[in-house]
Structure formats: C-alpha cells, structure tokens
Amino acid sequence: MKKISVDDAKTMVYGLLGKGVDVRLNRGRNKIKHYKGVLSEAHSNVFVIKLANDIFDRISCSYIDLICGELTIKPCNDCHI
C-alpha cells in the first residue's frame, strides 16, 4: 500500500470535487461498506459525499481515513445523483 501525506489526500479529494465517486469504507470487524455518490463538499479537515440510493443521504469522512486506508475513493462515471 502506498503511503500518502495529508496534502496528497487533500489534492486528490479537491480533484474529485463535484464528480461521481465509488467509496469503500472499512468500519472494522469485517464490516466493509460500498457507496456510490458525488463528492459534494471539501473542508479543511473533512469532506462530504452525497450518496445515491442509500438509507443515508450523505457521509462525512476525514482525510486521515484516506491516509490510514480505512477509506478508498475511485472516480465513477455512472455515480451521479
């Protein structure tokens, strides 16, 4: 696994801002969730993903989640709301 810095994580998130993303979130104890949505907001410590077709309408994640590997984000062309 490639290690990234906080600045690299922020650059990646700001590059995907407003675009469709495919999210894999590891909640621990073999609880892995997959989401599709649009990266709608990015702030200094957290970013928000607006979800499509899920119980929740959005999730907020920190850049540390990306660095630790608990969260992976990939661009997705068919993930628009």
N, C-alpha and C positions, 0 to 999 in steps of 0.2 A: 504494500500500500504506500502510495506516495504521500509524503508529508507536505502540508501546505501551511502558509502563515495566515494570520488574520487578514492582512492586506490582500493576499491572493483570494481568500474566501469572499471578501467584500467585492473585489473586482469581478469575480465570477457571478455573484448574485446581481450586481448592478448591470452586468451584461445581459442577464436574462430577465430583467425588469420589464413587465408588460407582456411577456411571452409565455407560451404554454410549457409546462414542465411535468415531468414524471418523477415522483418523490418516493423514496424507500426510506422508511423510518423504523429504526430498531429500538423498541421500547424495553428490551431486556427480557430474559427468561423465555426466549424463543417467540416473542410477540413482535412480529415484523408486519408492519402495515404498508400498503402501497396506495398512493393517492395520485390523482391527476388533477391539474388545475392551472391557474395562472399566477405567476409571481406578481402580486399587486402592489406591495409596499416594501421599501427598504429603509431602515433607520440605522442609527449608529451602532446599536447592539443587537437588534433583532430584524427579521424580515417576515412578511406575511404572505401566505399562499392562499388564494381564494380557490376553494375546491369545487369540482364539478361532480354532481351525482353522488353525494355522500350525506350522511346524517348531519355532520357539521358543515358550516358554510365557509370556514377558514381555519387555518392553523398558523400559529406563530412559532418560529424557530430562531435559535441564536446561531451566530457564526461559529461558536465553539462546537455545536453539534456537527457541523461540516468538518471541522478540524479533527475531532475525535473519531469520526467515521460512523457516528450514530445516524447520520442523515446523508443520503446521496441524492443529488439532483441531476437530471438529464433533460435536455431540451426535447420537447414533444410537439410534433406538428398538429396532431389531432386532439389536443387538450384544451380547446378554447371553451369558454363559458358562454 
